[in-house]
Amino acid sequence: MRFVIATFNADKARELERLLDLDGVQFSCLRDFAGASAPAEVGQTLAENALVKARHASHHARLPAFADDSGICVAALDGEPGVHSARFAGEPKSDARNNEKLVRLLAGQSDHRAHYYCVIVLVRHADDPEPLIAEGRWHGEVVATPRGAGGFGYDPHFLLPDLGRTAAELAPEEKHAVSHRGKALRRLIALLREQD
């Protein structure tokens, strides 16, 4: 069986491919298909965006498709940037500018609690009336000084108090075992196995 991963983000594609562990399943990325484009992410929630991306990829590739949307939700900012995480500081997208804005907005705040939130959707075909939807959360706090060279996005500023390290300081295997995306994917795989 073959699935398409609905992303053009090479970092995210590699992370998803490492996490997806399904016997007899092959994965391609949307970027591997000629003429592929990314849909507009105009949903008000991460779940809406993930579903749009999965349907778009399935339609283009004529294959079942996985899509995820994820973001960081900060308590002191009423859950922002959330669905706006990738473009928090505007266009063009920039992890450095997003992180700078987040740290600036939290300066002087006493509450730095945050969590990553991920929604993964699988559609069997573009018009699938029963998409499989799984979610995962990863709790931590935002630190002003970045630490670590791994990960991407907000990872260097996302501290895991129990471990005393940021997400960017974790080895990939450690990160996958506890991350929002890892949790969501394990839930999705469980849902897939229930379908058999």
Summary of the structure (lengths in Angstrom):
residues: 196
radius of gyration: 16.7
end to end distance: 13.6
largest distance: 52.3
contacts: 626
relative contact order: 0.15
helix: 40%
strand: 23%
